[in-house]
């Protein structure tokens, strides 16, 4: 190896035609020409790292940024909600996941831009979920502020980032990291689903104000969720009457146009563990939309997650936890992408 710092001494044993005598000056010249190029390439490689470091480095004079950077430095596992509107699908951060549970978090504008850089830039790996299970990792296509901003919200000082990624069919959630496996569940046997739902038109719906004859008008969705909260799956049934109800109609005494029934296996068969009924107009609570089931606190058991059937609140999220023998609301997110 040639040491460019050592002086070259001529001796009688080396002539000008010697290859080594010719090579050394040439290597010196080559080094002078290549070193600046090498430094440039090194600088380009370090530039990206410096951008990340500078974006995440805490400013000792800014207590809000100190808090943001502390959270980002811990690199928590983040749950993302998929939103779909005229601008196209977006991946939007919703909450952190882990042993402490499902926790909404808020950052400053500077914090969200650093988050976008750290979690959502092109090539960042995201984990899509469907039916409570992880699918193959999907790379982010681009972040919110990676180049020209993807979108803006008029009059909004703090915007949650909305990234782009290839979204598999039926996926409503992504996480930034893997999740622990769910507890095993014995699948439904043949005919068991029909037996479990037989009581809805005869007992459960009438108790909620929908007669058996009227229930035939409703569109029905059935979801089998192997949540791990018991040895058998949870059954989620959503009934929706497509009739448009005038906002002037009072919900008092009116037939609900929307009904959600959740069933879980008890000692003597499946029984209702959660019901929700509403007229669904502006004078009554909104209609729900079942999204998926996810383990939000690493206990191997899923929570049920619902959204709303209204375009004005694409991030509205309701998380239900199974406690003792019923599903109870754990938390709801009412925040939208503009929150400042």
GUZA-756336 format. One record per atom (N, C-alpha, C): x, y, z; residue in one letter. Coordinates in steps of 0.05 Angstrom, whole numbers, plus 5000, padded with zeros to 4 digits. Each point is the difference from the previous one (the first is absolute). Example, Ala and Ser with C-alpha at 12.3 -4.5 7.8 and 13.67 -1.06 7.14 Angstrom:
2
526448865156A
498250245000A
501850245000A
499350214986S
501650245001S
498550225014S
***
This chain:
340
501749765000X
498350245000X
501850255000X
499350204985X
501650244998X
499250195021X
502050115015X
499550205021X
500650284987X
497950164995X
500350254987X
501450215017X
500149945026X
501350205018X
503149975000X
501049764993X
502949955001X
501550134976X
502350135005X
501550114977X
501249784983X
500450054975X
501249814982X
502950074996X
501849825005X
502950044998X
501049864975X
501550144983X
501349884977X
502649875008X
500549764990X
502549865005X
501049904973X
502649915001X
501149904975X
498749744991X
498649875018X
498749744993X
497450044986X
499050254998X
497550054987X
500550194977X
499249934976X
500350174977X
497450124992X
500150214982X
497550134992X
498249814984X
501149784990X
498449814985X
498749805018X
500650015027X
498949815018X
497050055003X
498449784999X
497150045002X
499250125027X
501449935022X
499350115026X
500550305001X
502150094987X
500650295001X
498050164984X
499049884979X
498050134984X
497349995013X
499449785013X
497349965012X
499550185023X
502150065016X
499550155025X
499150294993X
501450144982X
498950274994X
497349994987X
499449794984X
497349984988X
497949965022X
500749835019X
498149955022X
499550265016X
502250155004X
499650255014X
498050184985X
500450024974X
498150174985X
497249895000X
499849744999X
497349875001X
498750065027X
501649995021X
498850055026X
499150295002X
501550194989X
499250285001X
497450044985X
499649854978X
497550034985X
497749865012X
500549765013X
497849835010X
499150075028X
501950115016X
499250065028X
497650195002X
500050224984X
497750185001X
497449864992X
500249824980X
497649854992X
499149815023X
502049885013X
499349825022X
498650155023X
501150245006X
498850165021X
497250094992X
499650054974X
497350094991X
498049775004X
500949754991X
498249775003X
499449955030X
502150025016X
499649965029X
498150215011X
500450254991X
498250215009X
497149954993X
499649894975X
497249944991X
498849785017X
501749805006X
499049785017X
499350095028X
501850185010X
499550105027X
497850215001X
499450124977X
497950215000X
497349895010X
499249774990X
497549885009X
500049955030X
502249885009X
500249955029X
499950265016X
501350214990X
500050255014X
497250135000X
498549964978X
497350114999X
498349875022X
500349735002X
498449865021X
500950095027X
502750015005X
501050085026X
499150285007X
500250194981X
499350275005X
497050035005X
498449844986X
497150015004X
499249905027X
501449795010X
499249885025X
501550115024X
502150164995X
501750105022X
498450215016X
500049965026X
498450195017X
501350275001X
498350205000X
500950285004X
499650065029X
502250055015X
499850045028X
498350255008X
499650184981X
498450245006X
497149974993X
499149764991X
497249964992X
498949765015X
498650045023X
499049785016X
498049824985X
498550124981X
498149834985X
501549814982X
502150114986X
501549824983X
501649805016X
500950075024X
501349805017X
498249775006X
497550065006X
498049785005X
499649834975X
499750144977X
499649854975X
502349824993X
502550115003X
502349854992X
500549775020X
499250035025X
500349785019X
498249764992X
497550074992X
498249794990X
501149864975X
501050164981X
501049894976X
502549835004X
501750095019X
502449855005X
499449725011X
497849975014X
499249735010X
499049824978X
499350124977X
499049864976X
497849795008X
497850105010X
497849825007X
498749874976X
498649785004X
498549874979X
497550174996X
499550094976X
497850184994X
497949864983X
497550065007X
497749904985X
499150214980X
499749934975X
499150184979X
497249924990X
498450204995X
497349954989X
500150074970X
498649844984X
499850054972X
497550184995X
500450224986X
497850184993X
499750004970X
497650034990X
499549994971X
498150234994X
500950184982X
498350224992X
500650074970X
499150234991X
500450074972X
502950034993X
501750075019X
502950034995X
501449734998X
498649795008X
501249735000X
500549905028X
500949755003X
500549885026X
502550125013X
499950025027X
502250115015X
500549815024X
502549995010X
500749875025X
500550215020X
498350015021X
500150225020X
500549895028X
502050125015X
500549905027X
497750055018X
499449805017X
497750025018X
500949985030X
501649805007X
500649965028X
502549825002X
501149995025X
502249815005X
498849755012X
501449774996X
499149755010X
502249885018X
499249835019X
502049875017X
498849925026X
501749925019X
499049905026X
498350215014X
500450264994X
498450215013X
497450044987X
499549864977X
497550014987X
499950204977X
497650064991X
499550174977X
500050295010X
502050164991X
500350275010X
500250204976X
498050184999X
500250214981X
502350185006X
501350114980X
502250195006X
499850234981X
501050235010X
499950254985X
502850124998X
500850104977X
502650134997X
499550284989X
502150165002X
499950264988X
500549974970X
499750224985X
500549994971X
502849904994X
502050095015X
502749914997X
500249705006X
498649925021X
500149725008X
498849824979X
497750084987X
498849834980X
501849994975X
501450214994X
501849994977X
502449815005X
501050005025X
502149815007X
498949725000X
497549965009X
498749745000X
499849904972X
499150174982X
499749934971X
502649914989X
502250135007X
502749944991X
500949725010X
499349955026X
501049765013X
498349754994X
497450044996X
498249774998X
498849964972X
499850214983X
498349974977X
501550064973X
502550075001X
501450054974X
500149754983X
500450044974X
500049784981X
501949775009X
498949764999X
501649775008X
499649915028X
498850165018X
499549925027X
498149775001X
500649805015X
498349765001X
497650045018X
497649934990X
497650015015X
498649735000X
498649935022X
498849745003X
496950034996X
498949904978X
497050024997X
498649785016X
497650065009X
498449805015X
497349954987X
499249765001X
497349924990X
499149765016X
497650025011X
498949795016X
501749955025X
501250215011X
501649985024X
502749874996X
500849944975X
502549864995X
501850184982X
502649975003X
501950154984X
500349884972X
500050184981X
500749924972X
502950064995X
500949944976X
502850064993X
500650305001X
502450065010X
500750285003X
499850154974X
499150265002X
499750174976X
501750255004X
501650074980X
501650255003X
498350254995X
500650215014X
498750254994X
500950104973X
498150124985X
500750114974X
501350275002X
498950175018X
501250265006X
498650125024X
501550175014X
498950145024X
498450254992X
498850125020X
498350234996X
501650244989X
502450055012X
501650234992X
502649914986X
499949784986X
502349914985X
499950134973X
501250234998X
499850164975X
497650185003X
498550044979X
497650175001X
497949875018X
498850155019X
498049885018X
497849864985X
499149775010X
497949854986X
497450164999X
499450145022X
497650175001X
500350215021X
498250185001X
499850205021X
497250035010X
499650115024X
497350045011X
499850305006X
498250144987X
499850295002X
499550085029X
501550195010X
499650115027X
501049825022X
501549794993X
500949815020X
503050045006X
500750045025X
502850045007X
501549745006X
498649805009X
501249745006X
498449784985X
501449864982X
498749794984X
501349735005X
498449805006X
501049735002X
501049914973X
502449884998X
500949914974X
498349784989X
499750004974X
498649784986X
501849904978X
501149765003X
502049894982X
498649834979X
501649934979X
499049824979X
501349735002X
498549794995X
501049735000X
498049834984X
501049774991X
498249814986X
498349865022X
497450034999X
498249905021X
498649754990X
500549775012X
498649764992X
496950025005X
498549854985X
497150015003X
499249935028X
498050145011X
499049945026X
501650095024X
502250144994X
501850095022X
499150285009X
499650025027X
499350265012X
502250115019X
501949835007X
502050085019X
502849904992X
502050165007X
502849924997X
501350055028X
502249865005X
501750065023X
502850044990X
501650145016X
502850054992X
501849775006X
499149815017X
501649775007X
498149765004X
501249775004X
498449755003X
498550005027X
498049835002X
498449975024X
500249725010X
499749955026X
500049735011X
497749834989X
500249744998X
497849834990X
497650005019X
497749954988X
497549985016X
499849725012X
498549985022X
499549745011X
498449834981X
500549744998X
498649834981X
497049975007X
498449974979X
497149985002X
499049774983X
498149845010X
498849784985X
498050124980X
500349954974X
498250124980X
497149905004X
498150154988X
497249925001X
499649744985X
498449835012X
499249754986X
497850054979X
499649814983X
497950034979X
497350045013X
498650214991X
497350055011X
500050165026X
502450045012X
500050145026X
499450304997X
500950124978X
499450284995X
497050054999X
498649834985X
497150034997X
498649975028X
500949805015X
498849965026X
500550245018X
502550114999X
500750235017X
498450254994X
499350044974X
498650254992X
497049975000X
499049765005X
497149964999X
498450185019X
501350065023X
498650165020X
499850304993X
501550084980X
499950294994X
497350094989X
498949884980X
497450094990X
497649955019X
500349795016X
497849935018X
500050145027X
502450065010X
500250115027X
501550275001X
502450004989X
501850235004X
499050244984X
499349974975X
499150234984X
497450115010X
498049845006X
497550115011X
500450165026X
501949905017X
500650155025X
501350274994X
501150034976X
501350264993X
498150174983X
497649904995X
498050164985X
499749934971X
501249774991X
499749914973X
498649734999X
497650004988X
498549754999X
501249804981X
499349755003X
501049794982X
499350054971X
497650094995X
499150054973X
501650244987X
500550215016X
501550234989X
503049934997X
501149825016X
502849944998X
500849894973X
498149884985X
500649894974X
500750224980X
499350255006X
500750224982X
502950095003X
501349915021X
502750105006X
502149844985X
502150144993X
502449874989X
501649895024X
501049764997X
501449875023X
502949944993X
501850075018X
502849934999X
500749825024X
501449794995X
500849825021X
503149985000X
501250045023X
502949995002X
500749805022X
501849814994X
500949815019X
502850095010X
500250075025X
502550115012X
501149815020X
502349884993X
501349825019X
501750165019X
498750135019X
501350205017X
501849885022X
499549755008X
501649885021X
498950065028X
497750145001X
498850065026X
498649765012X
499649804985X
498749755009X
501049784982X
499149755005X
500949784983X
498749994973X
497950164995X
498650014974X
500150284989X
499450034974X
500150274988X
497850185010X
500450264998X
498050205004X
498550044973X
497450045001X
498450054976X
498950285001X
500650164979X
499150274998X
498050024977X
497550085005X
497950024980X
499150294998X
500050114976X
499250284996X
497650004981X
497850125009X
497650034984X
499750304993X
499550054974X
499750274991X
497750034980X
498150165007X
497750064983X
500850224980X
500049954974X
500950204981X
498250244997X
497649995012X
498250234999X
501250255011X
499850224985X
500950265009X
498050125019X
500850075024X
498250105020X
500350305002X
497950154999X
500150295002X
501150095027X
501650214999X
501250105025X
497950125019X
497750064989X
497950115017X
498649795018X
500449754994X
498749795016X
501549975027X
498449995021X
501149965027X
500749715004X
502249945012X
500749725006X
498249875022X
498650175015X
498449895022X
497649854988X
499949745005X
497849834991X
500349914971X
502050094986X
500449934972X
501449734998X
499549854978X
501349754996X
503050054993X
501849885014X
502950034993X
500549904972X
501550154985X
500849914973X
502749874999X
501249985023X
502749895002X
500249845026X
501149764998X
500249825023X
502649844999X
501550015022X
502449845002X
499749805023X
500549754995X
499849795021X
502649855000X
501249975024X
502449855004X
499349765017X
500949764992X
499449755014X
502549865008X
500049885024X
502249845010X
499049755013X
501649794999X
499249745010X
499950015031X
497749925010X
499649975029X
499849715008X
499149955024X
499749725010X
498049854983X
497850144993X
497749864986X
499850094971X
502250084988X
500050084972X
500650304997X
499750104975X
500750284995X
497850185012X
501050235010X
498150195012X
501050284993X
498250205000X
500850284993X
501850125022X
502250114992X
501950135018X
500350304995X
498750094978X
499950294994X
497950054979X
498350205004X
498150094980X
500150304997X
499450094976X
500050294995X
497950054978X
498150185006X
497850064981X
499750304998X
499550104976X
499650284996X
498350054975X
498750235000X
498450084977X
502050084977X
502150135008X
502150064980X
499850264986X
498150185008X
499950264987X
501550205018X
499850264993X
501650205015X
499050055028X
497749905007X
498950045027X
500649755017X
501549824990X
500549755015X
503049934996X
501049825017X
502849914996X
500549894972X
502550024991X
500649904973X
500149704998X
499849904975X
500349714995X
502949925003X
500449765010X
502749895003X
500849854975X
502749974997X
501149834979X
502249825013X
499649744999X
502049825011X
502550014983X
502350045013X
502550034986X
501749745002X
500549915024X
501849765004X
500249955029X
501649805007X
500749955028X
503049995003X
501050145021X
502950035004X
500749975029X
502349895006X
501049995027X
501550265005X
498950175017X
501250265004X
501850015025X
500149795016X
501550025025X
501849755004X
500549854979X
502049775001X
499249785019X
497449965005X
499149785018X
499149754985X
500350004973X
499249774984X
497149994994X
498450215008X
497250014995X
499350264986X
498249974980X
499450234983X
497850185013X
500150254993X
497850185004X
498550044974X
497450065001X
498450054976X
500250304994X
500350064974X
500450284992X
497850084980X
498650225006X
497950104982X
500750284991X
499050084977X
500050274990X
497250104997X
499650224986X
497450114994X
499449994971X
497549984993X
499250004972X
499450284990X
501750195005X
499750274990X
502750094989X
500050144978X
502450084986X
501550225015X
498550155017X
501250235013X
501949935023X
500049755008X
501749915023X
501549754993X
501850014980X
501349754992X
501949885020X
500850155021X
501949905020X
498549935026X
497550055001X
498549945025X
500149705005X
501049935024X
500649725006X
499049935028X
498649785003X
499049905026X
501249735005X
501349975023X
501349765008X
498549875023X
499249754996X
498449855020X
501749775012X
500049985026X
501549795014X
498049815014X
500749744999X
498349795013X
500849995029X
498150055018X
500450005029X
497949835013X
500949785013X
498349815014X
498249854980X
497750134993X
498249864981X
498650194981X
501350234995X
498850204981X
502250174988X
499350124977X
501850184987X
499450295009X
502050135010X
499750285010X
501950184987X
499150254996X
501750194986X
502550065016X
502349984987X
502650065012X
500850284994X
499750084975X
501050274992X
498850064973X
499650264995X
499250094973X
501750244992X
500750004974X
501550224989X
498150174983X
499650255007X
498350184985X
501750204984X
502749995004X
501750184986X
500249944970X
500250214984X
500349964971X
502850114992X
500650004975X
502750064991X
500850295007X
498150185000X
500650285009X
499350015030X
502050065016X
499550035029X
501550235011X
500250214985X
501350245010X
499450244983X
***
